[in-house]
Amino acid sequence: MLKKWSMLAAGLMIAASTFAQDTPNIIFILADDLGYADIGVNGQKLIKTPNIDALAKEGVTFTDFYAGAPVCSPSRSVLITGLHTGHTTIRGNSTIRGGIKGTKGKNPVSRANLAEDDFTVGQLMSKSGYHTALFGKWHLDGYDTLATPIHRGFDEFSGWLVSYGKTYAKGYWPEARYTNGKLVDIPGNQNGSKGYYTDDICTDESLAFLARQKNAAKPFLLMVNYNSPHSPFDAADSTIYQDKNWSADAKIYAAQVHHLDENIGKIKKYLTESGLSKNTIVFFCSDNGPRSEPSPDQTAVVEFFDSNGKLRGYKRDLYEGGIRVPMIAWAPGKLKPEAVIDEPAYFADMMPTFADIARSKISYQTDGASILPFLNGKKAAKPRFLYWEFFEKGFEQAVRYGKWKAVKAAGKFELYDLSNDVSETKDVTLENPAVVKRIEQYLKTSRTESPFWPVEGRRGTE
């Protein structure tokens, strides 16, 4: 059920004592299809990610943090609206019924977009006195040119939209950028040229934004949405791992992740040298699990790098490998260095967390809860339900409840005890009837029907 978030949230007093007297700035950095174990702090041995690892060493690492969905659009919809996939408007990359028709490559596809009446984190933070910006991937416009971030509550936006092919058709070397309502050509990328890598554009825009905000009266929320390491295999510099005895695809993928790390390092360096780090909290995360497409080349690379470690499944799976993602919070001098949090949390929690940090008085609905108390060493008083649903392989649902993880597809219920089986290898449904009953009861009220992703009458809904 949706929860009303208010100033009475317990985390607000913690926020006031943790950060400076001025309201903290917030930066949320989002990677695209980065696996849980693609970074050093989570066990990666082959790809070097020194800057992300430094964030973890100086900050807080979440071991049990989840994306909003196992693919891009619904995951980001959860992040932006604070509503899980049983309530948020966008529940898949393409619709089952309705939506706006367009094309992906040469293939026809229909998409949904965030509606005008969707209350977004951009609106929440703007109403809470923040200057808001999003740079990079949006993926919530659904072929509606009036459903961009600046139409959904953000003060600034520069990036790519599915509505405009020039902004993303060339992959990592787009011919144009959609910047605050206008398509702006990128000179270095015209006529097939590869002069300006999209993640570097995103970083440069972010650094310019930070420079403008350094002495601004308002605090800011900056969302930095990188493309890496989403397919295709295409790196800004493919030479860093050229001496390795790896496949060509593996070398490029590793270079993409390494360059992502370099860009994050640039933002971290600027924050430190400018002094903005003294009153800024940075979050780093991924939008879902790895393997952009279930193709042999993508599968071979993520298996070579063991991108999910012990986790089962990949992108498009409701098992841990599809939705559990790396998550780090960094605020030098404010958070305990090298702290590790094993409390379950997910994208729906970020909206109330931002509100908590801002000490917002704005009332809104959310399926999440602030994770700020976790950052200050608090533990959850009791388990809560985290919920996902997905439609590409038929109607599927997943629930995290304390140490328990349930997956339900085609009417079959599976239960796993993640405290001793993070790989989800042993279904313990029969041994735990009371837990199954509790989760089944929750599933009866966990969602509302969607006009774009209908469930009634579909197989597997029983």
Secondary structure, DSSP 8 states (H G I E B T S, - for coil): --EEE-TT-THHHHHHHHS-SS--EEEEEEESS--TTSSGGGT-SSS--HHHHHHHHHSEEESSEE-SSSSHHHHHHHHHHS--TTTSS--SSS-SS-SEEEEETTEEEEE----TT---HHHHHHHTT-EEEEEEE----TT-TT-SGGGTT-SEEEEE-TT-GGGTTTTTS-SEEEETTEEEE-GGGGGG---S-HHHHHHHHHHHHHHHHTT-SS-EEEEEE--TT-SS---S---TTTTSSS-HHHHHHHHHHHHHHHHHHHHHHHHHHHSGGGGEEEEEEESS-S-SSS-HHHHHHHHHTTTTTT----TT-SSHHHHB--EEEE-TTTS-TTEEE-S-EEGGGHHHHHHHHHT----EEES----HHHHTT---SS--EEEEEE-TTSSEEEEEETTEEEEEETTEEEEEETTT-TT--S--TTT-HHHHHHHHHHHTTS----SSS--TT-TT--
